[in-house]
Each structure stands twice: as structure tokens, then as C-alpha cells.
Amino acid sequence: MNHGKKMIAPIVISLSIVLYYVFIIVLFLCVPGIPFIARAFMILIPFLLAAVMIGVLISRIKEIQGGEEDDLSKY
């Protein structure tokens, strides 16, 4: 069974959120005068959020491929 159309929305939303986090990281890299430890946290947090978003996307794709399109059916 082809589930390609059902994967478009999660991929587009995840990609836009990851690109937003990348933009934030680049923005923090361009601001001068920020102490190193503050800059490290300001870069690390969006990076971790982007990694979690990619993990959630992979999980959602596996659910869709497994035939579980409706998460609410579990509850």
C-alpha cells in the first residue's frame, strides 16, 4: 500500500521547523559580543530540538508505513 501522500505533511512541517532552528543557530553565530558559554547554550538548544524533531519525523514515518495513520485510535 502506498502511503506517500500521508507522509507529505509531516515531512514539510518537520523540514520547516528544522530550517527555523538552523536559522536561529546561524543568527546566534552572527551576533558579536556574546560570551562563549552563553553562545554554546544558544546553539546547543536549537540543535537538540532539531535532532528531536528529526527523531519524531522518523517515528511518524514508521507509523504511517505500518498502517497506523490515526494516533488517536490508541486512546
PDB file of N, CA, C and O in Angstrom:
ATOM      1  N   MET A   1       0.833  -1.176   0.000  1.00  0.00           N
ATOM      2  CA  MET A   1       0.000   0.000   0.000  1.00  0.00           C
ATOM      3  C   MET A   1       0.884   1.248   0.000  1.00  0.00           C
ATOM      4  O   MET A   1       1.874   1.316   0.729  1.00  0.00           O
ATOM      5  N   ASN A   2       0.523   2.223  -0.812  1.00  0.00           N
ATOM      6  CA  ASN A   2       1.317   3.440  -0.940  1.00  0.00           C
ATOM      7  C   ASN A   2       0.835   4.483   0.070  1.00  0.00           C
ATOM      8  O   ASN A   2      -0.333   4.871   0.059  1.00  0.00           O
ATOM      9  N   HIS A   3       1.719   4.923   0.924  1.00  0.00           N
ATOM     10  CA  HIS A   3       1.391   5.908   1.952  1.00  0.00           C
ATOM     11  C   HIS A   3       2.101   7.231   1.690  1.00  0.00           C
ATOM     12  O   HIS A   3       2.265   8.036   2.607  1.00  0.00           O
ATOM     13  N   GLY A   4       2.521   7.462   0.457  1.00  0.00           N
ATOM     14  CA  GLY A   4       3.305   8.653   0.132  1.00  0.00           C
ATOM     15  C   GLY A   4       2.599   9.959   0.417  1.00  0.00           C
ATOM     16  O   GLY A   4       3.207  10.899   0.929  1.00  0.00           O
ATOM     17  N   LYS A   5       1.304  10.027   0.086  1.00  0.00           N
ATOM     18  CA  LYS A   5       0.567  11.280   0.297  1.00  0.00           C
ATOM     19  C   LYS A   5       0.408  11.595   1.779  1.00  0.00           C
ATOM     20  O   LYS A   5       0.347  12.764   2.159  1.00  0.00           O
ATOM     21  N   LYS A   6       0.342  10.569   2.615  1.00  0.00           N
ATOM     22  CA  LYS A   6       0.160  10.789   4.049  1.00  0.00           C
ATOM     23  C   LYS A   6       1.449  11.234   4.727  1.00  0.00           C
ATOM     24  O   LYS A   6       1.418  11.726   5.855  1.00  0.00           O
ATOM     25  N   MET A   7       2.580  11.067   4.051  1.00  0.00           N
ATOM     26  CA  MET A   7       3.864  11.465   4.629  1.00  0.00           C
ATOM     27  C   MET A   7       4.272  12.878   4.235  1.00  0.00           C
ATOM     28  O   MET A   7       5.241  13.408   4.777  1.00  0.00           O
ATOM     29  N   ILE A   8       3.561  13.494   3.312  1.00  0.00           N
ATOM     30  CA  ILE A   8       3.955  14.823   2.832  1.00  0.00           C
ATOM     31  C   ILE A   8       3.858  15.872   3.944  1.00  0.00           C
ATOM     32  O   ILE A   8       4.803  16.630   4.163  1.00  0.00           O
ATOM     33  N   ALA A   9       2.734  15.919   4.639  1.00  0.00           N
ATOM     34  CA  ALA A   9       2.545  16.948   5.680  1.00  0.00           C
ATOM     35  C   ALA A   9       3.565  16.827   6.810  1.00  0.00           C
ATOM     36  O   ALA A   9       4.162  17.838   7.181  1.00  0.00           O
ATOM     37  N   PRO A  10       3.798  15.623   7.384  1.00  0.00           N
ATOM     38  CA  PRO A  10       4.812  15.554   8.441  1.00  0.00           C
ATOM     39  C   PRO A  10       6.205  15.957   7.968  1.00  0.00           C
ATOM     40  O   PRO A  10       6.958  16.586   8.711  1.00  0.00           O
ATOM     41  N   ILE A  11       6.543  15.599   6.744  1.00  0.00           N
ATOM     42  CA  ILE A  11       7.870  15.936   6.213  1.00  0.00           C
ATOM     43  C   ILE A  11       7.998  17.442   6.017  1.00  0.00           C
ATOM     44  O   ILE A  11       9.012  18.032   6.390  1.00  0.00           O
ATOM     45  N   VAL A  12       6.973  18.068   5.434  1.00  0.00           N
ATOM     46  CA  VAL A  12       7.036  19.519   5.184  1.00  0.00           C
ATOM     47  C   VAL A  12       7.099  20.290   6.501  1.00  0.00           C
ATOM     48  O   VAL A  12       7.894  21.220   6.639  1.00  0.00           O
ATOM     49  N   ILE A  13       6.275  19.913   7.455  1.00  0.00           N
ATOM     50  CA  ILE A  13       6.265  20.617   8.750  1.00  0.00           C
ATOM     51  C   ILE A  13       7.586  20.416   9.481  1.00  0.00           C
ATOM     52  O   ILE A  13       8.145  21.368  10.024  1.00  0.00           O
ATOM     53  N   SER A  14       8.086  19.188   9.499  1.00  0.00           N
ATOM     54  CA  SER A  14       9.358  18.921  10.171  1.00  0.00           C
ATOM     55  C   SER A  14      10.501  19.663   9.509  1.00  0.00           C
ATOM     56  O   SER A  14      11.368  20.215  10.188  1.00  0.00           O
ATOM     57  N   LEU A  15      10.504  19.679   8.187  1.00  0.00           N
ATOM     58  CA  LEU A  15      11.560  20.386   7.472  1.00  0.00           C
ATOM     59  C   LEU A  15      11.519  21.875   7.769  1.00  0.00           C
ATOM     60  O   LEU A  15      12.565  22.494   7.964  1.00  0.00           O
ATOM     61  N   SER A  16      10.325  22.463   7.808  1.00  0.00           N
ATOM     62  CA  SER A  16      10.241  23.894   8.092  1.00  0.00           C
ATOM     63  C   SER A  16      10.695  24.209   9.520  1.00  0.00           C
ATOM     64  O   SER A  16      11.341  25.232   9.746  1.00  0.00           O
ATOM     65  N   ILE A  17      10.368  23.353  10.475  1.00  0.00           N
ATOM     66  CA  ILE A  17      10.796  23.593  11.856  1.00  0.00           C
ATOM     67  C   ILE A  17      12.301  23.423  11.994  1.00  0.00           C
ATOM     68  O   ILE A  17      12.949  24.210  12.684  1.00  0.00           O
ATOM     69  N   VAL A  18      12.867  22.409  11.351  1.00  0.00           N
ATOM     70  CA  VAL A  18      14.323  22.210  11.395  1.00  0.00           C
ATOM     71  C   VAL A  18      15.039  23.389  10.738  1.00  0.00           C
ATOM     72  O   VAL A  18      16.061  23.846  11.250  1.00  0.00           O
ATOM     73  N   LEU A  19      14.527  23.884   9.621  1.00  0.00           N
ATOM     74  CA  LEU A  19      15.132  25.055   8.979  1.00  0.00           C
ATOM     75  C   LEU A  19      15.043  26.288   9.876  1.00  0.00           C
ATOM     76  O   LEU A  19      15.958  27.112   9.885  1.00  0.00           O
ATOM     77  N   TYR A  20      13.961  26.421  10.621  1.00  0.00           N
ATOM     78  CA  TYR A  20      13.820  27.512  11.583  1.00  0.00           C
ATOM     79  C   TYR A  20      14.901  27.419  12.660  1.00  0.00           C
ATOM     80  O   TYR A  20      15.520  28.422  13.014  1.00  0.00           O
ATOM     81  N   TYR A  21      15.122  26.215  13.175  1.00  0.00           N
ATOM     82  CA  TYR A  21      16.164  26.037  14.196  1.00  0.00           C
ATOM     83  C   TYR A  21      17.553  26.311  13.625  1.00  0.00           C
ATOM     84  O   TYR A  21      18.402  26.877  14.314  1.00  0.00           O
ATOM     85  N   VAL A  22      17.792  25.922  12.395  1.00  0.00           N
ATOM     86  CA  VAL A  22      19.080  26.209  11.750  1.00  0.00           C
ATOM     87  C   VAL A  22      19.251  27.714  11.594  1.00  0.00           C
ATOM     88  O   VAL A  22      20.347  28.238  11.797  1.00  0.00           O
ATOM     89  N   PHE A  23      18.185  28.409  11.237  1.00  0.00           N
ATOM     90  CA  PHE A  23      18.239  29.871  11.123  1.00  0.00           C
ATOM     91  C   PHE A  23      18.593  30.500  12.467  1.00  0.00           C
ATOM     92  O   PHE A  23      19.394  31.433  12.526  1.00  0.00           O
ATOM     93  N   ILE A  24      18.003  29.994  13.540  1.00  0.00           N
ATOM     94  CA  ILE A  24      18.306  30.511  14.874  1.00  0.00           C
ATOM     95  C   ILE A  24      19.780  30.287  15.215  1.00  0.00           C
ATOM     96  O   ILE A  24      20.433  31.176  15.762  1.00  0.00           O
ATOM     97  N   ILE A  25      20.305  29.101  14.893  1.00  0.00           N
ATOM     98  CA  ILE A  25      21.714  28.809  15.164  1.00  0.00           C
ATOM     99  C   ILE A  25      22.614  29.771  14.400  1.00  0.00           C
ATOM    100  O   ILE A  25      23.560  30.316  14.969  1.00  0.00           O
ATOM    101  N   VAL A  26      22.331  29.984  13.121  1.00  0.00           N
ATOM    102  CA  VAL A  26      23.143  30.900  12.312  1.00  0.00           C
ATOM    103  C   VAL A  26      23.037  32.318  12.859  1.00  0.00           C
ATOM    104  O   VAL A  26      24.026  33.051  12.895  1.00  0.00           O
ATOM    105  N   LEU A  27      21.847  32.699  13.282  1.00  0.00           N
ATOM    106  CA  LEU A  27      21.658  34.032  13.848  1.00  0.00           C
ATOM    107  C   LEU A  27      22.508  34.217  15.100  1.00  0.00           C
ATOM    108  O   LEU A  27      23.144  35.258  15.263  1.00  0.00           O
ATOM    109  N   PHE A  28      22.529  33.225  15.983  1.00  0.00           N
ATOM    110  CA  PHE A  28      23.330  33.325  17.200  1.00  0.00           C
ATOM    111  C   PHE A  28      24.825  33.305  16.899  1.00  0.00           C
ATOM    112  O   PHE A  28      25.613  33.886  17.645  1.00  0.00           O
ATOM    113  N   LEU A  29      25.218  32.653  15.826  1.00  0.00           N
ATOM    114  CA  LEU A  29      26.631  32.657  15.457  1.00  0.00           C
ATOM    115  C   LEU A  29      27.082  34.016  14.940  1.00  0.00           C
ATOM    116  O   LEU A  29      28.256  34.370  15.049  1.00  0.00           O
ATOM    117  N   CYS A  30      26.154  34.773  14.380  1.00  0.00           N
ATOM    118  CA  CYS A  30      26.500  36.070  13.781  1.00  0.00           C
ATOM    119  C   CYS A  30      26.487  37.230  14.774  1.00  0.00           C
ATOM    120  O   CYS A  30      27.004  38.305  14.468  1.00  0.00           O
ATOM    121  N   VAL A  31      25.907  37.031  15.951  1.00  0.00           N
ATOM    122  CA  VAL A  31      25.834  38.117  16.932  1.00  0.00           C
ATOM    123  C   VAL A  31      27.169  38.218  17.669  1.00  0.00           C
ATOM    124  O   VAL A  31      27.592  37.262  18.317  1.00  0.00           O
ATOM    125  N   PRO A  32      27.833  39.370  17.573  1.00  0.00           N
ATOM    126  CA  PRO A  32      29.122  39.515  18.257  1.00  0.00           C
ATOM    127  C   PRO A  32      28.943  39.889  19.728  1.00  0.00           C
ATOM    128  O   PRO A  32      27.910  40.428  20.125  1.00  0.00           O
ATOM    129  N   GLY A  33      29.952  39.597  20.513  1.00  0.00           N
ATOM    130  CA  GLY A  33      29.987  40.034  21.893  1.00  0.00           C
ATOM    131  C   GLY A  33      29.278  39.146  22.897  1.00  0.00           C
ATOM    132  O   GLY A  33      29.131  39.528  24.058  1.00  0.00           O
ATOM    133  N   ILE A  34      28.835  37.970  22.477  1.00  0.00           N
ATOM    134  CA  ILE A  34      28.173  37.055  23.407  1.00  0.00           C
ATOM    135  C   ILE A  34      29.240  36.162  24.030  1.00  0.00           C
ATOM    136  O   ILE A  34      30.078  35.622  23.308  1.00  0.00           O
ATOM    137  N   PRO A  35      29.231  35.994  25.353  1.00  0.00           N
ATOM    138  CA  PRO A  35      30.213  35.098  25.982  1.00  0.00           C
ATOM    139  C   PRO A  35      30.101  33.671  25.434  1.00  0.00           C
ATOM    140  O   PRO A  35      29.040  33.253  24.971  1.00  0.00           O
ATOM    141  N   PHE A  36      31.204  32.940  25.495  1.00  0.00           N
ATOM    142  CA  PHE A  36      31.259  31.608  24.896  1.00  0.00           C
ATOM    143  C   PHE A  36      30.216  30.657  25.470  1.00  0.00           C
ATOM    144  O   PHE A  36      29.538  29.957  24.718  1.00  0.00           O
ATOM    145  N   ILE A  37      30.079  30.624  26.788  1.00  0.00           N
ATOM    146  CA  ILE A  37      29.160  29.671  27.409  1.00  0.00           C
ATOM    147  C   ILE A  37      27.716  29.977  27.011  1.00  0.00           C
ATOM    148  O   ILE A  37      26.931  29.059  26.772  1.00  0.00           O
ATOM    149  N   ALA A  38      27.365  31.256  26.938  1.00  0.00           N
ATOM    150  CA  ALA A  38      26.013  31.639  26.512  1.00  0.00           C
ATOM    151  C   ALA A  38      25.794  31.266  25.057  1.00  0.00           C
ATOM    152  O   ALA A  38      24.733  30.760  24.690  1.00  0.00           O
ATOM    153  N   ARG A  39      26.800  31.518  24.227  1.00  0.00           N
ATOM    154  CA  ARG A  39      26.696  31.168  22.809  1.00  0.00           C
ATOM    155  C   ARG A  39      26.571  29.655  22.632  1.00  0.00           C
ATOM    156  O   ARG A  39      25.829  29.187  21.768  1.00  0.00           O
ATOM    157  N   ALA A  40      27.292  28.899  23.444  1.00  0.00           N
ATOM    158  CA  ALA A  40      27.225  27.440  23.349  1.00  0.00           C
ATOM    159  C   ALA A  40      25.812  26.939  23.652  1.00  0.00           C
ATOM    160  O   ALA A  40      25.290  26.076  22.947  1.00  0.00           O
ATOM    161  N   PHE A  41      25.195  27.485  24.705  1.00  0.00           N
ATOM    162  CA  PHE A  41      23.825  27.080  25.036  1.00  0.00           C
ATOM    163  C   PHE A  41      22.829  27.543  23.981  1.00  0.00           C
ATOM    164  O   PHE A  41      21.876  26.832  23.664  1.00  0.00           O
ATOM    165  N   MET A  42      23.053  28.736  23.440  1.00  0.00           N
ATOM    166  CA  MET A  42      22.142  29.275  22.436  1.00  0.00           C
ATOM    167  C   MET A  42      22.231  28.510  21.126  1.00  0.00           C
ATOM    168  O   MET A  42      21.311  28.577  20.311  1.00  0.00           O
ATOM    169  N   ILE A  43      23.303  27.796  20.913  1.00  0.00           N
ATOM    170  CA  ILE A  43      23.452  26.956  19.727  1.00  0.00           C
ATOM    171  C   ILE A  43      23.045  25.524  20.031  1.00  0.00           C
ATOM    172  O   ILE A  43      22.425  24.864  19.197  1.00  0.00           O
ATOM    173  N   LEU A  44      23.385  25.041  21.205  1.00  0.00           N
ATOM    174  CA  LEU A  44      23.111  23.655  21.571  1.00  0.00           C
ATOM    175  C   LEU A  44      21.610  23.362  21.685  1.00  0.00           C
ATOM    176  O   LEU A  44      21.148  22.318  21.225  1.00  0.00           O
ATOM    177  N   ILE A  45      20.865  24.257  22.281  1.00  0.00           N
ATOM    178  CA  ILE A  45      19.437  24.011  22.490  1.00  0.00           C
ATOM    179  C   ILE A  45      18.676  23.896  21.170  1.00  0.00           C
ATOM    180  O   ILE A  45      17.937  22.924  21.011  1.00  0.00           O
ATOM    181  N   PRO A  46      18.803  24.823  20.209  1.00  0.00           N
ATOM    182  CA  PRO A  46      18.113  24.624  18.931  1.00  0.00           C
ATOM    183  C   PRO A  46      18.602  23.384  18.179  1.00  0.00           C
ATOM    184  O   PRO A  46      17.826  22.732  17.481  1.00  0.00           O
ATOM    185  N   PHE A  47      19.901  23.059  18.323  1.00  0.00           N
ATOM    186  CA  PHE A  47      20.418  21.857  17.675  1.00  0.00           C
ATOM    187  C   PHE A  47      19.751  20.607  18.232  1.00  0.00           C
ATOM    188  O   PHE A  47      19.367  19.716  17.474  1.00  0.00           O
ATOM    189  N   LEU A  48      19.613  20.537  19.550  1.00  0.00           N
ATOM    190  CA  LEU A  48      18.959  19.382  20.173  1.00  0.00           C
ATOM    191  C   LEU A  48      17.481  19.307  19.795  1.00  0.00           C
ATOM    192  O   LEU A  48      16.952  18.221  19.559  1.00  0.00           O
ATOM    193  N   LEU A  49      16.819  20.456  19.739  1.00  0.00           N
ATOM    194  CA  LEU A  49      15.417  20.470  19.333  1.00  0.00           C
ATOM    195  C   LEU A  49      15.249  19.995  17.888  1.00  0.00           C
ATOM    196  O   LEU A  49      14.292  19.286  17.574  1.00  0.00           O
ATOM    197  N   ALA A  50      16.171  20.382  17.015  1.00  0.00           N
ATOM    198  CA  ALA A  50      16.114  19.923  15.628  1.00  0.00           C
ATOM    199  C   ALA A  50      16.342  18.415  15.552  1.00  0.00           C
ATOM    200  O   ALA A  50      15.691  17.727  14.766  1.00  0.00           O
ATOM    201  N   ALA A  51      17.263  17.902  16.365  1.00  0.00           N
ATOM    202  CA  ALA A  51      17.520  16.458  16.371  1.00  0.00           C
ATOM    203  C   ALA A  51      16.297  15.690  16.870  1.00  0.00           C
ATOM    204  O   ALA A  51      15.967  14.632  16.334  1.00  0.00           O
ATOM    205  N   VAL A  52      15.628  16.217  17.889  1.00  0.00           N
ATOM    206  CA  VAL A  52      14.413  15.571  18.396  1.00  0.00           C
ATOM    207  C   VAL A  52      13.319  15.605  17.328  1.00  0.00           C
ATOM    208  O   VAL A  52      12.583  14.632  17.163  1.00  0.00           O
ATOM    209  N   MET A  53      13.212  16.709  16.610  1.00  0.00           N
ATOM    210  CA  MET A  53      12.202  16.817  15.559  1.00  0.00           C
ATOM    211  C   MET A  53      12.447  15.791  14.460  1.00  0.00           C
ATOM    212  O   MET A  53      11.497  15.210  13.935  1.00  0.00           O
ATOM    213  N   ILE A  54      13.690  15.564  14.111  1.00  0.00           N
ATOM    214  CA  ILE A  54      14.012  14.552  13.097  1.00  0.00           C
ATOM    215  C   ILE A  54      13.668  13.163  13.625  1.00  0.00           C
ATOM    216  O   ILE A  54      13.165  12.325  12.877  1.00  0.00           O
ATOM    217  N   GLY A  55      13.934  12.913  14.903  1.00  0.00           N
ATOM    218  CA  GLY A  55      13.569  11.633  15.502  1.00  0.00           C
ATOM    219  C   GLY A  55      12.064  11.402  15.506  1.00  0.00           C
ATOM    220  O   GLY A  55      11.602  10.293  15.237  1.00  0.00           O
ATOM    221  N   VAL A  56      11.299  12.447  15.810  1.00  0.00           N
ATOM    222  CA  VAL A  56       9.841  12.342  15.790  1.00  0.00           C
ATOM    223  C   VAL A  56       9.354  12.092  14.363  1.00  0.00           C
ATOM    224  O   VAL A  56       8.425  11.311  14.157  1.00  0.00           O
ATOM    225  N   LEU A  57       9.963  12.740  13.391  1.00  0.00           N
ATOM    226  CA  LEU A  57       9.587  12.529  11.997  1.00  0.00           C
ATOM    227  C   LEU A  57       9.831  11.082  11.586  1.00  0.00           C
ATOM    228  O   LEU A  57       8.982  10.469  10.939  1.00  0.00           O
ATOM    229  N   ILE A  58      10.975  10.539  11.954  1.00  0.00           N
ATOM    230  CA  ILE A  58      11.282   9.145  11.615  1.00  0.00           C
ATOM    231  C   ILE A  58      10.262   8.207  12.257  1.00  0.00           C
ATOM    232  O   ILE A  58       9.802   7.254  11.628  1.00  0.00           O
ATOM    233  N   SER A  59       9.918   8.481  13.497  1.00  0.00           N
ATOM    234  CA  SER A  59       8.913   7.673  14.189  1.00  0.00           C
ATOM    235  C   SER A  59       7.561   7.761  13.493  1.00  0.00           C
ATOM    236  O   SER A  59       6.882   6.748  13.325  1.00  0.00           O
ATOM    237  N   ARG A  60       7.172   8.953  13.091  1.00  0.00           N
ATOM    238  CA  ARG A  60       5.878   9.145  12.413  1.00  0.00           C
ATOM    239  C   ARG A  60       5.854   8.444  11.069  1.00  0.00           C
ATOM    240  O   ARG A  60       4.837   7.857  10.699  1.00  0.00           O
ATOM    241  N   ILE A  61       6.953   8.493  10.330  1.00  0.00           N
ATOM    242  CA  ILE A  61       7.018   7.811   9.038  1.00  0.00           C
ATOM    243  C   ILE A  61       6.876   6.305   9.228  1.00  0.00           C
ATOM    244  O   ILE A  61       6.196   5.640   8.445  1.00  0.00           O
ATOM    245  N   LYS A  62       7.509   5.770  10.256  1.00  0.00           N
ATOM    246  CA  LYS A  62       7.373   4.333  10.536  1.00  0.00           C
ATOM    247  C   LYS A  62       5.939   3.977  10.893  1.00  0.00           C
ATOM    248  O   LYS A  62       5.443   2.926  10.485  1.00  0.00           O
ATOM    249  N   GLU A  63       5.261   4.845  11.655  1.00  0.00           N
ATOM    250  CA  GLU A  63       3.861   4.605  11.984  1.00  0.00           C
ATOM    251  C   GLU A  63       2.995   4.587  10.735  1.00  0.00           C
ATOM    252  O   GLU A  63       2.143   3.714  10.577  1.00  0.00           O
ATOM    253  N   ILE A  64       3.212   5.549   9.850  1.00  0.00           N
ATOM    254  CA  ILE A  64       2.416   5.618   8.621  1.00  0.00           C
ATOM    255  C   ILE A  64       2.677   4.400   7.747  1.00  0.00           C
ATOM    256  O   ILE A  64       1.738   3.826   7.195  1.00  0.00           O
ATOM    257  N   GLN A  65       3.925   4.000   7.615  1.00  0.00           N
ATOM    258  CA  GLN A  65       4.248   2.822   6.807  1.00  0.00           C
ATOM    259  C   GLN A  65       3.698   1.543   7.420  1.00  0.00           C
ATOM    260  O   GLN A  65       3.415   0.579   6.709  1.00  0.00           O
ATOM    261  N   GLY A  66       3.548   1.537   8.740  1.00  0.00           N
ATOM    262  CA  GLY A  66       2.993   0.368   9.416  1.00  0.00           C
ATOM    263  C   GLY A  66       1.480   0.321   9.376  1.00  0.00           C
ATOM    264  O   GLY A  66       0.876  -0.618   9.894  1.00  0.00           O
ATOM    265  N   GLY A  67       0.856   1.319   8.768  1.00  0.00           N
ATOM    266  CA  GLY A  67      -0.587   1.329   8.653  1.00  0.00           C
ATOM    267  C   GLY A  67      -1.290   1.996   9.805  1.00  0.00           C
ATOM    268  O   GLY A  67      -2.511   1.891   9.918  1.00  0.00           O
ATOM    269  N   GLU A  68      -0.578   2.666  10.646  1.00  0.00           N
ATOM    270  CA  GLU A  68      -1.175   3.319  11.813  1.00  0.00           C
ATOM    271  C   GLU A  68      -1.230   4.826  11.562  1.00  0.00           C
ATOM    272  O   GLU A  68      -0.444   5.588  12.125  1.00  0.00           O
ATOM    273  N   GLU A  69      -2.165   5.243  10.712  1.00  0.00           N
ATOM    274  CA  GLU A  69      -2.249   6.642  10.335  1.00  0.00           C
ATOM    275  C   GLU A  69      -2.890   7.509  11.400  1.00  0.00           C
ATOM    276  O   GLU A  69      -2.607   8.705  11.482  1.00  0.00           O
ATOM    277  N   ASP A  70      -3.752   6.920  12.220  1.00  0.00           N
ATOM    278  CA  ASP A  70      -4.504   7.672  13.207  1.00  0.00           C
ATOM    279  C   ASP A  70      -3.980   7.369  14.598  1.00  0.00           C
ATOM    280  O   ASP A  70      -4.220   6.287  15.134  1.00  0.00           O
ATOM    281  N   ASP A  71      -3.264   8.322  15.187  1.00  0.00           N
ATOM    282  CA  ASP A  71      -2.714   8.120  16.529  1.00  0.00           C
ATOM    283  C   ASP A  71      -3.810   8.078  17.600  1.00  0.00           C
ATOM    284  O   ASP A  71      -3.622   7.466  18.651  1.00  0.00           O
ATOM    285  N   LEU A  72      -4.926   8.710  17.346  1.00  0.00           N
ATOM    286  CA  LEU A  72      -5.992   8.775  18.340  1.00  0.00           C
ATOM    287  C   LEU A  72      -6.677   7.424  18.542  1.00  0.00           C
ATOM    288  O   LEU A  72      -7.399   7.245  19.522  1.00  0.00           O
ATOM    289  N   SER A  73      -6.467   6.481  17.644  1.00  0.00           N
ATOM    290  CA  SER A  73      -7.096   5.179  17.773  1.00  0.00           C
ATOM    291  C   SER A  73      -6.526   4.395  18.957  1.00  0.00           C
ATOM    292  O   SER A  73      -7.140   3.426  19.403  1.00  0.00           O
ATOM    293  N   LYS A  74      -5.375   4.795  19.467  1.00  0.00           N
ATOM    294  CA  LYS A  74      -4.763   4.114  20.602  1.00  0.00           C
ATOM    295  C   LYS A  74      -5.453   4.449  21.918  1.00  0.00           C
ATOM    296  O   LYS A  74      -5.332   3.703  22.890  1.00  0.00           O
ATOM    297  N   TYR A  75      -6.174   5.562  21.957  1.00  0.00           N
ATOM    298  CA  TYR A  75      -6.687   6.055  23.231  1.00  0.00           C
ATOM    299  C   TYR A  75      -8.179   5.855  23.363  1.00  0.00           C
ATOM    300  O   TYR A  75      -8.763   6.219  24.383  1.00  0.00           O
TER     301      TYR A  75
END
